[in-house]
Structure formats: C-alpha cells, structure tokens
Amino acid sequence: MAHVELSLSEVFVPAGRASTEPELDNFERWSSTVTNADEPCLLIDADTNVMAISTATCELLSLGEPEAVIGLPMLDGGLRLLDFTANRGELTQQEIDKIPPLLALSSGRLARGLLRVQATTPKAPVCTVDAISTPVFTDGAVAGSLTFFSPV
C-alpha cells in the first residue's frame, strides 16, 4: 500500500494590488491593445499624434502599413476628411475639430459620428466610416483618445 505524507505550509498570496505584469499606465495598455487588435481602431495622444493603429484600420482607410503611420499627426497628410456633399469638399477646421477622435480629446467624453475619408495616396478610394471615440485618461487627465471604426 502506498504511503502519502501531507504537510501544511504557508501559502504565498500576493498583496491585493500587486501585479505580476510589467507596470504600464492606462495609455500604454491601450496602445498595446490597439496594436494587436483585429478590429479597426486608432489611438492618438493629446497632441493628435498616432500612437497605435491596428492593421485593420490601415487596410480600411488605405494607409499602408501601421509602422508608416505611428508617430505622425493624425491629419498631417495621411488622410483627407471630406464632407457629405456631392462635391466631396474637404472639411473646414471648425468641422475637423468636431470629428469623434478630436471631440473626445477636447470634451473628455464619448463622441460618435460618420466620417468620409480618403487616403492621400494616388487613386485611394473614398471610405465612409462610423467612428466611436472615447477619451483615454492617465492620472485623471485626458492623455489621448481611442477610436473604433466600422465601414458604412
């Protein structure tokens, strides 16, 4: 017959807020999530620079590879924002300030709206997307905005 001995020892329990993961702030966690996401999403910082973008967003908006976009200002030459008229004219600065990613930054609240965009690459298609943006907070202040896109 087999013999089994049992002994009781103190169990190691980590402290309530202890983490086994490297310390990342909220913005860095979202950046990692967006970079690896299958969904079309974009993370910009408070200065509107692209900090993370999913491959699906680059494909949807005809932006090329994510590495080519990261670090650039969101609207600096990569995308044209168009109005919904038949002429498809570019938006004015006043209208640009109201697009969901920028409105979430300035208001600190959720923002949603339709965008008509076109990449500045030759013969890029015009794409209409539903954009839902939320501010991303770090230490109680708006550090950027996270936007999810859905083609319309």
Secondary structure in CASP SS format (residue, H / E / C, confidence):
PFRMAT SS
TARGET T0000
AUTHOR 0000-0000-0000
METHOD secondary structure of the structure
MODEL  1
M C 1.00
A C 1.00
H C 1.00
V C 1.00
E C 1.00
L C 1.00
S C 1.00
L C 1.00
S C 1.00
E C 1.00
V C 1.00
F C 1.00
V C 1.00
P C 1.00
A C 1.00
G C 1.00
R C 1.00
A C 1.00
S C 1.00
T C 1.00
E C 1.00
P C 1.00
E C 1.00
L C 1.00
D C 1.00
N H 1.00
F H 1.00
E H 1.00
R H 1.00
W H 1.00
S H 1.00
S H 1.00
T H 1.00
V H 1.00
T H 1.00
N H 1.00
A C 1.00
D C 1.00
E C 1.00
P C 1.00
C E 1.00
L E 1.00
L E 1.00
I E 1.00
D E 1.00
A C 1.00
D C 1.00
T C 1.00
N E 1.00
V E 1.00
M E 1.00
A E 1.00
I E 1.00
S C 1.00
T H 1.00
A H 1.00
T H 1.00
C H 1.00
E H 1.00
L H 1.00
L C 1.00
S C 1.00
L C 1.00
G C 1.00
E C 1.00
P H 1.00
E H 1.00
A H 1.00
V C 1.00
I C 1.00
G C 1.00
L C 1.00
P E 1.00
M C 1.00
L C 1.00
D C 1.00
G C 1.00
G C 1.00
L E 1.00
R E 1.00
L E 1.00
L E 1.00
D C 1.00
F C 1.00
T C 1.00
A C 1.00
N C 1.00
R C 1.00
G C 1.00
E E 1.00
L C 1.00
T C 1.00
Q H 1.00
Q H 1.00
E H 1.00
I H 1.00
D C 1.00
K C 1.00
I C 1.00
P H 1.00
P H 1.00
L H 1.00
L H 1.00
A H 1.00
L H 1.00
S H 1.00
S H 1.00
G C 1.00
R C 1.00
L C 1.00
A E 1.00
R E 1.00
G E 1.00
L E 1.00
L E 1.00
R E 1.00
V E 1.00
Q E 1.00
A E 1.00
T C 1.00
T C 1.00
P C 1.00
K C 1.00
A C 1.00
P C 1.00
V E 1.00
C E 1.00
T E 1.00
V E 1.00
D E 1.00
A E 1.00
I E 1.00
S E 1.00
T E 1.00
P E 1.00
V E 1.00
F E 1.00
T E 1.00
D C 1.00
G C 1.00
A E 1.00
V E 1.00
A E 1.00
G E 1.00
S E 1.00
L E 1.00
T E 1.00
F E 1.00
F E 1.00
S E 1.00
P E 1.00
V C 1.00
END
